Amino acid sequence: MSITVNLYYTGKNGSARKFVEEMKASGTVAAIKAEAGNEKYDYFVSLDDPETVLLIDSWKDQKAIDAHHASEMMETIASLRDKYDLHMKAERYFTDEEGMPESDDHFLRK
């Protein structure tokens, strides 16, 4: 089972994008991607709201998320969120062990 957390970072005057740029430039993103249990850590820009950036953050299990939250990187992330005055919204999803139903396959173009 994987756990995916969608985090929406919203700021003003491009601050969410500046946050992402600093997360990447500082090596924090690369370090998070290298953590045990991390399966995905990617940012996306909203076409409808240029002040919002979406982080899709997937982990092997809750134990991996807990280890990440206990790491020193969380201090860096929190400090940068404060620096750029970002507000957040979170959504959490769990993988379906059975996978997608065959009836949905015809909607996918592979």
trRosetta pair geometry for C-beta under 8 A, 3 or more apart (Angstrom, degrees):
i j d omega theta_ij theta_ji phi_ij phi_ji
1 61 6.5 77 80 -100 89 84
1 94 6.0 -7 -174 -171 112 99
1 95 5.5 -176 -150 54 57 98
1 97 6.3 -50 -81 -70 85 96
2 39 5.8 -47 -136 28 129 162
2 58 5.4 13 171 -175 122 107
2 59 6.8 156 -161 78 75 37
2 60 6.4 -59 -110 -124 72 27
2 61 7.7 -91 -114 -64 35 49
2 94 7.4 158 82 -155 49 50
2 95 4.4 62 43 -19 85 125
3 58 6.9 163 85 -151 43 60
3 59 5.2 -17 62 61 93 90
3 60 8.0 3 20 81 83 20
3 61 6.6 89 -4 -136 110 23
3 62 6.4 74 -18 -68 156 62
3 65 6.3 -50 80 -40 138 134
3 92 6.7 -14 -173 -167 98 97
3 93 7.3 152 -160 81 51 48
3 94 5.8 -22 -104 -102 68 69
3 95 7.8 -101 -64 -6 32 81
4 40 7.3 1 -118 58 100 124
4 56 6.4 -12 -169 -169 110 85
4 57 6.9 143 -159 77 58 47
4 58 4.4 -22 -99 -96 81 87
4 59 7.9 169 -83 19 38 63
4 92 7.4 154 84 -157 50 48
4 93 4.5 -16 63 63 99 100
4 94 7.8 -172 22 -78 75 22
4 95 7.6 91 -12 -52 103 78
5 55 7.9 3 105 104 85 95
5 56 8.0 157 80 -155 46 40
5 57 4.7 -25 64 70 92 104
5 58 7.7 176 19 -80 62 40
5 59 7.8 16 0 3 101 105
5 65 7.6 102 -21 -121 133 131
5 90 6.0 -18 -172 -161 101 105
5 91 7.1 156 -158 79 52 48
5 92 5.3 -16 -104 -103 76 73
5 93 7.7 -176 -77 23 31 71
6 54 6.1 -21 -167 -164 96 103
6 55 7.2 154 -158 79 44 55
6 56 5.8 -15 -104 -102 74 66
6 57 7.6 172 -85 24 25 79
6 90 6.9 150 80 -156 56 50
6 91 4.4 -1 53 55 106 100
6 92 7.9 -150 22 -69 71 30
6 93 7.3 45 -13 -4 99 109
7 54 7.3 145 77 -159 48 51
7 55 4.3 -8 59 56 100 107
7 57 6.3 23 0 2 109 124
7 88 5.8 -23 -168 -157 95 114
7 89 7.5 154 -156 77 48 45
7 90 5.4 -14 -102 -102 70 81
8 52 5.6 -10 -172 -166 98 114
8 53 7.5 154 -156 77 50 40
8 54 5.6 -22 -100 -101 69 71
8 55 7.9 -156 -70 22 25 72
8 88 6.5 143 74 -155 59 56
8 89 4.4 -5 51 54 114 94
8 90 7.6 -154 18 -71 75 35
9 16 4.6 150 114 -137 101 106
9 19 6.2 -115 155 75 152 151
9 20 7.8 165 63 -52 148 94
9 52 6.8 151 78 -154 48 57
9 53 4.8 -14 60 60 102 91
9 54 7.8 -171 20 -80 74 22
9 55 6.7 54 -14 -14 107 105
9 81 7.4 -124 -131 -121 116 94
9 86 4.7 -15 -165 -170 95 136
9 87 7.7 139 -156 70 48 39
9 88 5.9 -20 -97 -97 58 82
10 16 6.2 -33 -120 -67 20 136
10 49 7.5 -28 -117 143 107 132
10 51 5.7 55 -157 126 77 94
10 52 4.6 -20 -94 -97 86 83
10 53 8.0 180 -75 22 43 61
10 86 6.6 133 63 -159 37 76
10 87 5.1 -31 66 64 93 89
10 88 7.5 172 19 -84 78 32
10 89 7.6 32 -5 -1 116 98
11 14 7.6 -32 91 93 114 18
11 15 3.2 -99 135 73 148 111
11 16 4.4 175 19 -43 105 77
11 19 7.1 142 -19 -17 148 125
11 51 5.9 -139 67 -175 51 93
11 84 5.5 -51 -105 150 157 97
11 85 5.9 113 -136 85 102 75
11 86 4.7 -57 -66 -98 104 71
11 87 7.3 155 -78 15 54 72
12 15 5.8 31 55 5 47 120
12 51 6.2 2 -100 -142 35 132
12 85 7.2 -22 26 91 96 119
13 51 8.0 39 4 -114 24 106
14 17 5.1 -51 -170 44 78 113
14 18 5.8 82 131 -26 87 100
14 50 7.8 -30 -91 143 68 101
14 51 7.5 -95 -69 -111 28 68
15 18 5.4 -54 -144 39 37 114
15 19 6.3 48 154 -27 67 100
15 51 7.7 27 40 -153 79 86
15 84 4.1 153 176 -174 104 96
15 85 6.2 -21 162 55 166 82
15 86 6.4 -160 121 -71 113 84
16 19 5.5 -47 -153 28 32 118
16 20 6.8 32 150 -16 62 102
16 51 6.1 114 7 176 125 50
16 52 6.2 48 27 -129 177 19
16 53 4.2 179 152 0 117 107
16 84 7.0 138 -78 148 33 136
16 86 6.0 105 -95 -114 76 115
17 20 5.6 -51 -152 35 37 112
17 21 6.4 40 150 -21 66 104
17 45 7.0 23 -92 -104 105 116
17 53 6.2 151 -74 -62 55 130
18 21 5.5 -50 -147 35 35 115
18 22 6.4 30 155 -15 66 105
18 84 5.9 174 82 -114 104 127
19 22 6.0 -61 -152 39 27 105
19 23 6.3 31 151 -23 65 106
19 53 7.3 -162 65 39 110 146
19 80 5.6 121 -145 153 87 107
19 81 6.9 51 -138 -95 137 48
19 83 7.7 150 -102 77 87 98
19 84 4.3 -106 -68 22 104 166
19 86 5.9 10 -59 -48 160 141
20 23 5.5 -51 -145 33 32 115
20 24 6.4 28 156 -15 65 105
20 43 4.9 125 -133 -170 133 174
20 53 5.6 -137 -43 -176 131 166
21 24 6.0 -60 -152 39 29 107
21 25 6.0 21 156 -14 67 113
22 25 5.6 -55 -132 44 33 108
22 26 5.7 31 166 -20 68 112
22 80 5.8 -175 98 -138 128 128
22 83 8.0 -51 73 87 168 142
22 84 8.0 -174 26 -46 136 127
23 26 6.4 -60 -143 38 19 107
23 28 4.9 -84 -160 69 67 119
23 29 5.1 83 139 -46 94 98
23 43 8.0 124 70 -44 138 141
23 77 7.4 39 -112 -110 111 78
23 80 6.4 138 -70 132 83 169
24 28 7.7 -76 -64 51 18 79
24 29 4.9 -12 -97 14 58 138
24 30 7.8 83 -148 -26 57 86
26 76 7.1 -176 129 -178 148 132
27 30 5.2 -55 -160 44 64 114
27 31 5.8 67 142 -27 83 103
28 31 5.6 -57 -147 37 31 112
28 32 6.4 31 155 -20 66 104
28 73 5.9 136 -151 -150 94 105
28 76 5.5 -160 -106 119 133 140
28 77 6.8 155 176 -69 145 79
28 80 7.9 -130 15 -14 168 151
29 32 5.8 -55 -149 35 31 110
29 33 6.4 30 154 -18 65 106
29 41 6.3 178 -159 124 80 122
30 33 5.7 -55 -147 37 31 111
30 34 6.4 28 154 -18 64 110
31 34 5.7 -60 -150 38 31 111
31 35 7.1 52 148 -44 61 90
31 73 6.0 -175 106 -93 126 134
32 35 5.6 -31 -160 -3 39 118
32 38 6.1 141 154 -109 68 160
32 41 5.1 151 112 -134 117 172
32 68 7.0 59 -142 -142 90 118
32 73 6.1 161 -75 163 89 162
33 38 5.7 -152 -140 116 31 142
33 41 5.1 -133 -78 41 79 124
34 38 7.4 34 50 44 16 134
35 38 4.6 83 67 -19 90 120
35 64 7.4 128 131 -171 107 96
35 67 7.3 168 180 108 120 110
35 68 5.8 85 148 -94 164 95
35 71 7.2 -92 -112 -48 135 162
36 64 6.4 -133 112 -124 72 100
36 67 7.0 -18 69 98 100 155
37 59 5.2 27 145 -163 100 87
37 60 4.0 -104 -147 20 80 112
37 61 6.7 -85 -147 34 123 70
37 63 7.1 -147 -104 91 159 81
37 64 2.5 -147 143 -122 155 138
37 65 7.7 -114 129 -34 135 48
37 67 6.9 110 32 48 142 128
37 68 7.6 -123 80 -38 117 107
38 41 5.9 -16 -175 -30 124 115
38 58 7.5 104 -169 84 55 60
38 59 6.1 -40 -105 -105 45 72
38 60 7.8 -57 -31 -16 14 86
38 64 6.8 -172 -53 167 50 127
38 68 7.2 100 -72 -81 101 133
39 58 4.1 -61 74 108 105 105
39 59 6.2 177 11 -98 95 16
39 60 6.2 131 -40 -59 111 63
40 56 5.9 -29 127 119 122 96
40 57 6.8 -173 95 -139 76 20
40 58 3.9 42 37 29 101 110
41 55 7.2 -9 -162 -172 65 101
41 56 7.7 -171 -129 89 22 58
41 57 5.5 30 -111 -117 71 73
41 58 7.7 -132 -55 32 55 64
42 55 7.3 159 84 -152 35 57
42 56 5.3 -9 61 56 86 96
43 53 5.5 -3 -168 173 109 114
43 54 6.9 146 -158 80 55 49
43 55 5.4 -28 -97 -96 71 69
43 56 8.0 -178 -85 18 23 69
44 53 7.0 155 75 -166 40 66
44 54 4.5 -19 62 64 95 102
44 55 7.9 175 19 -80 72 24
44 56 6.9 35 -4 -11 114 104
45 50 7.2 13 180 -134 107 58
45 52 8.0 131 -157 91 52 57
45 53 5.8 -34 -100 -112 59 76
45 54 7.7 -159 -71 21 12 81
46 49 4.3 2 104 55 143 77
46 50 6.9 -137 77 -74 86 26
46 52 4.5 23 7 78 139 101
46 53 7.2 -132 -6 -88 86 28
46 54 6.6 102 -56 -21 87 102
49 52 4.2 32 105 17 118 114
59 62 7.7 103 104 -84 129 21
59 64 4.3 -175 -176 93 112 119
59 65 4.8 160 63 -59 169 84
59 68 7.1 -118 -100 -6 138 140
60 63 7.8 -38 86 61 99 90
60 64 4.7 97 44 -15 92 150
61 64 5.5 106 55 6 62 98
61 65 7.5 -120 109 0 39 90
62 65 5.4 -54 -150 38 41 113
62 66 6.1 44 152 -23 71 103
63 66 5.7 -52 -147 35 30 113
63 67 6.5 31 153 -19 63 104
64 67 5.7 -51 -148 35 32 112
64 68 6.5 34 151 -19 63 105
65 68 5.6 -55 -151 36 33 113
65 69 6.3 31 153 -17 67 107
66 69 5.7 -55 -146 39 31 111
66 70 6.3 25 155 -15 65 109
67 70 5.8 -60 -147 41 30 108
67 71 6.7 46 149 -43 62 99
68 71 5.6 -43 -155 8 34 120
68 73 7.3 -48 -167 64 73 122
68 74 7.3 117 146 -58 64 104
69 74 5.7 61 -155 -78 43 147
70 74 7.5 87 12 1 3 139
71 74 5.9 124 71 -11 68 91
72 75 5.6 -41 -172 24 58 114
72 76 7.1 57 137 -16 73 100
73 76 5.3 -52 -156 36 47 115
73 77 6.1 47 148 -20 74 103
74 77 5.5 -50 -143 38 36 112
74 78 6.1 37 156 -19 67 106
75 78 5.9 -54 -144 38 28 110
75 79 6.2 31 155 -21 62 108
76 79 5.8 -57 -149 36 27 112
76 80 6.4 22 155 -14 64 108
77 80 5.9 -60 -150 39 29 108
77 81 6.3 32 152 -22 66 105
78 81 5.6 -51 -146 33 32 113
78 82 6.5 31 154 -17 64 104
79 82 5.8 -56 -153 37 30 110
79 83 6.3 36 149 -25 65 106
80 83 5.2 -46 -142 32 36 118
80 84 6.3 12 164 2 67 107
81 84 6.5 -72 -148 51 25 92
81 86 4.7 -92 -154 51 75 111
81 88 7.4 -29 -146 -40 135 120
82 85 7.1 23 -172 -77 34 46
96 99 6.2 -168 97 -47 98 10
96 100 7.5 110 68 -65 131 44
98 101 8.0 22 123 -73 113 65
100 104 5.0 -98 172 70 107 131
100 105 7.0 131 115 -67 117 69
101 104 5.1 95 68 0 80 100
101 105 8.0 -118 107 -23 52 80
102 105 5.4 -26 -163 -7 50 121
103 106 7.7 -46 -180 15 39 100
104 107 5.5 -51 -174 28 64 116
104 108 7.2 57 138 -21 80 103
105 108 5.9 -64 -160 31 43 109
